[in-house]
Amino acid sequence: MRNHRWLIAAAVLAVGCAGSGTCPEGTFDCAGLCMDLASDPASCGACGVTCSEGEVCADGFCVLSCQEGLTDCSGVCRDLANEDANCGACGAACSAGFVCDDGSCVPDCPEGYTGCSGTCKNLSNDPSNCGACGIVCAAGEVCSAGACTFSCPGDYVDCTGSCADLDSDPDNCGACGTECAPGEVCAAGACVTSCFEGLTLCSGACRDLMRDPDNCGSCGSSCGTDEVCYDGSCTTSCPGGFTDCSGSCRDLDSDRFNCGACETACADGEICDGGACVVTCGTGLVDCSGVCSDTSSDPENCGSCGAACALAEACVSGSCRGVTLHAYTGTFPSTTSTVCSGGCSPLGTGGGGRYFRTGDYVQETLTGTLLASITNLDVTFDMDDLTSGCAVGQILTWDVKVNGTTVGTYQYTGGSSLGRHTITRSFSFSAVAGTGAGDEYTLRYEATATVCRGGGSWNWFPGGTAILTG
């Protein structure tokens, strides 16, 4: 389906967007104006398809335009360099105890500690990171005040070469060798949880002092049995629009942890809107089975969710319309093909002193065209005609075939000795379907008779073009 969407976005509308031949390459005639359908927000993907305010046209699709430094994550602009919930990539959340710094999750180290290879280190006393990450003290030395020395000062303790403050060192918390778990810090000689912004560490647990009735305004400040906590103060009831959820005042219309009802939490990537968990879609987008879609231009959801356009249709202003596809240009032929009266490489089954024998051919297979079928073929190539051995006026006839179907005939008058010159031929025919991956076409020029014995030669030069149109 992705190939289908790209194919449609690269299309020219049949209703007035077909190329007139007067526009520069890569642009198309839209009501007399040459438009770049890949990037023009006034004709994005097809003539007349206008992007909404705040959107840009990229590769024929209207997409959310985020400010520099921000990225579109499901219709919301996110700072992937600094957001803990979208760190380095959309939806890549940092674990508890880690924060996002320049697109990478690093330990949320307390003041005085530095993240070294994913672990908080005290550079003032760590013998493996003394003064800076990776600076190792020599055997017999300890790290004190960020410098390697031979003894620990004051109340510091030598823990295998590290001068450690057992009250605050997460690698030696309370005793040498007692390490705090990831996401914990050492406080007063005990390992405790490190909390995210907006939460406060209360007896080893992260608490919201604005809403927690057991820690209202400060750790340990409990509200009475008939009170609730609102904005850090105990009160007898919640204000209008808020609901008492186990002593905490919550807005059930917008609180993603209490959405529509107390303790009903929304999933990641969802918000609480009107008391219901919904996918976070930007302006002009619609939630279609968990995917944000622009139903005015999405060929899979055209006008409404699930209303898919046919293969040869584009979605314009919420309606499916027929299109004429871009022409695909390939190389024909890609190698030199030669027939001569002796010693030259023959075409197909020819040779033996004759220029052509029945069944001789030049052939090329074009892949990746993104065309399910074609109805037109334009071929331009160079040839070198030195067929002096052919009688002047003798007609040389070739069948032109696409995927084995004869779509036309190419004739040339032999014996003219024109030298190298350019030949252009165009053919229109009933639709021929692609093969292989569904969009492959084998072009073949095949001789219909054995002709022209004698001297001279005939060369098809590489680098010609074949233009396929659906």
NUBA-418519 format. One line per 4 residues: number of its first residue (from 1); for each residue y, x, z of C-alpha. Coordinates in nm, 3 decimals. Layout:
BEGIN
NUM) Y,X,Z  ...
***
This chain:
BEGIN
1) 0.000,0.000,0.000  0.234,0.298,0.057  0.196,0.402,-0.308  0.278,0.040,-0.399
5) 0.596,0.044,-0.196  0.710,0.378,-0.345  0.630,0.252,-0.695  0.836,-0.062,-0.644
9) 1.125,0.135,-0.488  1.128,0.359,-0.796  1.147,0.055,-1.027  1.416,-0.086,-1.253
13) 1.467,-0.462,-1.234  1.377,-0.643,-1.553  1.657,-0.887,-1.478  1.937,-0.661,-1.604
17) 1.847,-0.314,-1.479  1.650,-0.174,-1.773  1.786,0.160,-1.894  2.022,0.121,-2.189
21) 1.983,0.479,-2.302  2.355,0.552,-2.241  2.325,0.645,-1.872  2.257,1.005,-1.754
25) 1.903,1.095,-1.660  1.805,0.955,-1.319  2.052,0.663,-1.337  2.012,0.314,-1.475
29) 2.234,0.048,-1.636  2.315,-0.219,-1.376  2.547,-0.475,-1.534  2.726,-0.202,-1.728
33) 2.737,0.055,-1.445  2.515,0.363,-1.428  2.356,0.354,-1.081  2.127,0.595,-0.893
37) 1.873,0.350,-0.748  1.731,0.618,-0.517  2.053,0.671,-0.318  2.320,0.411,-0.408
41) 2.363,0.164,-0.116  2.505,-0.094,-0.360  2.187,-0.088,-0.574  1.911,0.051,-0.356
45) 1.567,0.051,-0.524  1.680,-0.217,-0.771  2.004,-0.343,-0.924  2.207,-0.556,-0.681
49) 2.007,-0.471,-0.366  2.282,-0.390,-0.113  2.212,-0.208,0.215  2.343,-0.363,0.537
53) 2.626,-0.213,0.740  2.503,0.095,0.927  2.226,0.161,0.673  2.195,0.421,0.396
57) 1.982,0.425,0.079  1.709,0.691,0.096  1.445,0.719,-0.179  1.517,0.359,-0.284
61) 1.489,0.206,0.066  1.764,0.084,0.302  1.716,0.266,0.635  1.906,0.286,0.964
65) 2.182,0.548,0.950  2.183,0.737,1.280  2.462,0.972,1.383  2.407,1.345,1.345
69) 2.165,1.469,1.609  1.997,1.129,1.651  1.673,1.000,1.493  1.563,0.648,1.398
73) 1.275,0.552,1.629  1.153,0.200,1.542  1.506,0.089,1.464  1.675,0.260,1.763
77) 1.867,0.590,1.737  1.719,0.843,1.979  1.816,1.196,2.090  1.485,1.379,2.041
81) 1.633,1.698,2.185  1.705,1.554,2.529  1.535,1.215,2.585  1.240,1.231,2.824
85) 1.076,0.927,2.656  1.118,1.064,2.302  1.097,1.440,2.332  1.069,1.624,2.000
89) 0.924,1.313,1.831  0.952,0.935,1.860  0.737,0.805,2.147  0.647,1.155,2.274
93) 0.717,1.107,2.646  0.727,1.392,2.897  0.485,1.374,3.188  0.600,1.315,3.546
97) 0.780,1.623,3.676  0.888,1.736,3.328  1.214,1.683,3.140  1.310,1.719,2.774
101) 1.507,2.031,2.687  1.583,2.112,2.321  1.293,1.894,2.202  1.029,2.037,2.438
105) 0.899,1.910,2.774  0.971,2.168,3.043  0.917,2.159,3.417  1.187,1.968,3.606
109) 1.249,2.260,3.834  1.460,2.227,4.150  1.774,2.433,4.197  1.692,2.802,4.222
113) 1.375,2.776,4.008  1.320,2.849,3.640  1.053,2.720,3.403  0.832,3.010,3.291
117) 0.548,2.915,3.054  0.533,2.560,3.189  0.554,2.649,3.560  0.856,2.656,3.795
121) 0.913,3.008,3.920  1.154,3.154,4.173  1.285,3.458,3.986  1.426,3.598,4.310
125) 1.083,3.657,4.465  0.805,3.623,4.204  0.651,3.967,4.134  0.524,3.840,3.794
129) 0.866,3.704,3.700  1.110,3.916,3.897  1.468,3.856,3.791  1.350,3.706,3.460
133) 1.036,3.540,3.321  0.767,3.796,3.240  0.915,4.086,3.445  0.619,4.216,3.651
137) 0.663,4.441,3.955  0.447,4.751,3.981  0.151,4.779,4.220  0.270,4.814,4.582
141) 0.606,4.651,4.511  0.739,4.308,4.607  1.010,4.101,4.442  1.318,4.047,4.657
145) 1.651,3.902,4.537  1.531,3.934,4.179  1.453,4.304,4.205  1.126,4.490,4.261
149) 1.122,4.667,4.600  0.878,4.788,4.867  0.943,4.541,5.157  1.057,4.181,5.218
153) 1.388,4.105,5.394  1.453,3.874,5.689  1.240,3.557,5.709  1.059,3.616,5.378
157) 0.686,3.680,5.380  0.495,3.923,5.156  0.249,3.704,4.963  0.050,3.948,4.747
161) 0.362,4.129,4.631  0.593,3.828,4.633  0.863,3.787,4.892  0.819,3.415,4.952
165) 1.017,3.156,5.146  0.727,2.944,5.272  0.967,2.652,5.324  1.060,2.616,4.954
169) 0.832,2.829,4.732  0.606,2.591,4.524  0.357,2.877,4.473  0.340,2.951,4.845
173) 0.431,2.625,5.016  0.382,2.644,5.393  0.139,2.937,5.351  0.071,3.214,5.099
177) -0.133,3.087,4.802  -0.072,2.716,4.867  0.048,2.589,4.525  0.211,2.254,4.466
181) 0.067,2.037,4.189  0.254,1.988,3.858  0.548,1.754,3.915  0.580,1.849,4.284
185) 0.829,2.072,4.466  0.810,2.250,4.800  1.038,2.100,5.067  1.030,2.218,5.431
189) 0.693,2.382,5.369  0.530,2.069,5.217  0.454,1.972,4.854  0.639,1.655,4.751
193) 0.688,1.462,4.426  0.979,1.549,4.196  1.158,1.230,4.087  1.324,1.126,3.761
197) 1.695,1.047,3.734  1.787,0.723,3.915  1.504,0.761,4.168  1.508,0.937,4.503
201) 1.226,1.119,4.683  1.144,0.928,5.002  0.850,1.064,5.205  0.672,1.193,4.895
205) 0.735,0.881,4.684  1.007,0.814,4.424  1.218,0.514,4.525  1.497,0.307,4.364
209) 1.751,0.296,4.646  1.944,0.020,4.463  1.651,-0.228,4.467  1.382,-0.109,4.714
213) 1.388,-0.327,5.032  1.207,-0.051,5.224  1.458,0.215,5.118  1.778,0.020,5.051
217) 2.076,0.252,5.003  1.893,0.545,5.166  1.539,0.655,5.242  1.389,0.461,5.533
221) 1.663,0.194,5.544  1.455,-0.125,5.549  1.592,-0.474,5.493  1.502,-0.756,5.731
225) 1.213,-0.996,5.663  1.457,-1.257,5.525  1.665,-1.008,5.326  1.652,-0.854,4.981
229) 1.796,-0.529,4.847  2.073,-0.559,4.584  2.293,-0.267,4.470  2.181,-0.058,4.767
233) 2.273,-0.318,5.031  2.060,-0.567,5.224  2.162,-0.929,5.165  2.017,-1.269,5.248
237) 1.972,-1.380,4.883  1.991,-1.255,4.528  2.306,-1.332,4.328  2.303,-1.576,4.036
241) 2.079,-1.470,3.749  1.855,-1.252,3.970  1.516,-1.332,4.126  1.362,-1.210,4.449
245) 1.060,-0.997,4.350  0.901,-0.884,4.676  1.242,-0.823,4.832  1.397,-0.666,4.520
249) 1.659,-0.853,4.312  1.552,-0.848,3.946  1.691,-0.996,3.623  1.378,-1.147,3.466
253) 1.557,-1.189,3.131  1.611,-0.815,3.077  1.410,-0.615,3.334  1.123,-0.456,3.134
257) 0.924,-0.408,3.455  0.966,-0.771,3.560  0.995,-0.953,3.227  0.982,-1.333,3.253
261) 0.804,-1.303,3.587  0.787,-1.057,3.875  0.566,-0.750,3.808  0.518,-0.840,3.437
265) 0.589,-0.508,3.267  0.654,-0.453,2.894  0.455,-0.194,2.699  0.600,0.135,2.570
269) 0.832,0.075,2.273  0.914,-0.280,2.389  1.219,-0.428,2.560  1.263,-0.744,2.763
273) 1.472,-0.995,2.569  1.520,-1.345,2.705  1.227,-1.298,2.941  0.982,-1.191,2.668
277) 0.858,-0.845,2.569  0.953,-0.774,2.206  0.943,-0.476,1.972  1.271,-0.288,1.963
281) 1.405,-0.365,1.611  1.751,-0.268,1.485  2.015,-0.498,1.336  1.890,-0.677,1.025
285) 1.523,-0.602,1.097  1.249,-0.849,1.194  0.939,-0.788,1.407  0.642,-0.848,1.173
289) 0.320,-0.800,1.373  0.467,-0.510,1.567  0.642,-0.347,1.267  1.020,-0.370,1.215
293) 1.076,-0.501,0.861  1.380,-0.577,0.643  1.258,-0.906,0.494  1.537,-0.897,0.234
297) 1.383,-0.595,0.057  1.035,-0.526,0.202  0.775,-0.609,-0.070  0.511,-0.660,0.201
301) 0.726,-0.908,0.397  0.961,-1.061,0.138  1.172,-1.341,0.284  0.934,-1.381,0.578
305) 0.660,-1.187,0.757  0.338,-1.162,0.555  0.490,-1.282,0.224  0.382,-0.994,-0.003
309) 0.507,-0.944,-0.359  0.266,-0.882,-0.646  0.210,-0.530,-0.785  0.465,-0.577,-1.065
313) 0.730,-0.737,-0.842  1.011,-0.612,-0.620  1.165,-0.786,-0.319  1.534,-0.863,-0.388
317) 1.743,-1.060,-0.137  1.423,-1.202,0.015  1.269,-1.313,-0.317  0.995,-1.150,-0.530
321) 1.109,-1.064,-0.882  0.933,-0.904,-1.179  1.017,-0.543,-1.267  0.981,-0.297,-1.550
325) 0.856,0.036,-1.421  1.014,0.374,-1.484  0.865,0.568,-1.771  0.638,0.856,-1.669
329) 0.688,1.182,-1.860  0.399,1.428,-1.896  0.315,1.733,-2.108  0.127,1.687,-2.438
333) -0.029,1.917,-2.535  -0.029,2.178,-2.256  -0.203,2.453,-2.458  -0.183,2.576,-2.819
337) -0.436,2.405,-3.049  -0.513,2.573,-3.384  -0.713,2.509,-3.699  -0.728,2.761,-3.986
341) -0.954,2.867,-4.270  -1.133,3.148,-4.087  -1.142,3.320,-3.748  -0.906,3.083,-3.567
345) -1.013,2.868,-3.273  -1.111,2.526,-3.411  -0.986,2.192,-3.289  -1.270,1.986,-3.145
349) -1.570,2.015,-3.379  -1.373,2.147,-3.679  -1.343,2.492,-3.833  -1.581,2.635,-4.091
353) -1.311,2.685,-4.354  -1.172,2.332,-4.335  -0.854,2.234,-4.153  -0.994,1.919,-4.010
357) -1.329,1.758,-3.981  -1.392,1.405,-3.868  -1.367,1.394,-3.485  -1.135,1.697,-3.443
361) -0.883,1.618,-3.168  -0.600,1.730,-2.940  -0.633,1.578,-2.590  -0.451,1.574,-2.256
365) -0.514,1.379,-1.930  -0.205,1.274,-1.732  -0.252,1.202,-1.360  -0.031,1.075,-1.078
369) 0.169,0.846,-1.308  0.190,0.561,-1.051  0.148,0.319,-1.344  -0.135,0.063,-1.313
373) -0.116,-0.006,-1.689  0.094,0.099,-1.988  0.214,-0.075,-2.305  0.424,0.196,-2.470
377) 0.370,0.560,-2.567  0.634,0.798,-2.707  0.511,1.144,-2.813  0.722,1.443,-2.918
381) 0.568,1.780,-3.006  0.616,2.089,-3.223  0.372,2.187,-3.499  0.353,2.470,-3.750
385) 0.238,2.345,-4.093  0.129,2.622,-4.331  -0.145,2.415,-4.501  -0.093,2.553,-4.851
389) -0.462,2.494,-4.920  -0.416,2.116,-4.902  -0.319,1.935,-5.215  0.045,1.836,-5.213
393) 0.074,1.473,-5.107  -0.268,1.454,-4.942  -0.249,1.220,-4.640  -0.388,1.352,-4.310
397) -0.469,1.064,-4.072  -0.520,1.079,-3.694  -0.614,0.794,-3.460  -0.398,0.784,-3.147
401) -0.610,0.686,-2.844  -0.528,0.607,-2.479  -0.829,0.605,-2.245  -1.053,0.562,-2.549
405) -0.858,0.266,-2.692  -0.696,0.320,-3.033  -0.330,0.222,-2.993  -0.196,0.346,-3.328
409) -0.230,0.585,-3.621  -0.042,0.906,-3.697  -0.024,1.024,-4.060  0.111,1.342,-4.211
413) 0.146,1.452,-4.573  -0.036,1.783,-4.621  0.058,2.080,-4.836  0.429,2.066,-4.746
417) 0.447,2.412,-4.576  0.738,2.317,-4.352  0.668,2.578,-4.083  0.736,2.491,-3.719
421) 0.914,2.159,-3.674  0.932,1.865,-3.429  0.741,1.540,-3.472  0.827,1.221,-3.276
425) 0.619,0.903,-3.283  0.636,0.580,-3.079  0.360,0.323,-3.025  0.359,-0.023,-2.863
429) 0.033,-0.196,-2.780  -0.147,-0.438,-2.550  -0.172,-0.319,-2.190  -0.419,-0.035,-2.127
433) -0.528,0.003,-1.763  -0.534,0.336,-1.581  -0.860,0.508,-1.488  -0.968,0.751,-1.216
437) -0.736,0.687,-0.922  -0.606,0.385,-1.115  -0.311,0.563,-1.278  -0.474,0.827,-1.504
441) -0.434,0.824,-1.883  -0.614,1.042,-2.140  -0.415,1.080,-2.465  -0.606,1.186,-2.775
445) -0.510,1.255,-3.140  -0.839,1.242,-3.338  -0.891,1.321,-3.709  -1.046,1.035,-3.909
449) -1.169,1.239,-4.208  -1.270,1.591,-4.321  -0.989,1.732,-4.535  -0.815,2.044,-4.669
453) -1.037,2.341,-4.748  -0.845,2.662,-4.817  -0.589,2.906,-4.678  -0.313,2.849,-4.426
457) -0.312,2.715,-4.072  -0.206,2.423,-3.851  -0.084,2.469,-3.494  0.003,2.219,-3.221
461) 0.236,2.403,-2.980  0.231,2.348,-2.601  0.520,2.191,-2.411  0.552,1.864,-2.598
465) 0.611,1.543,-2.406  0.434,1.211,-2.373  0.633,0.924,-2.218  0.428,0.636,-2.074
469) 0.590,0.301,-1.994  0.437,0.000,-1.818
***
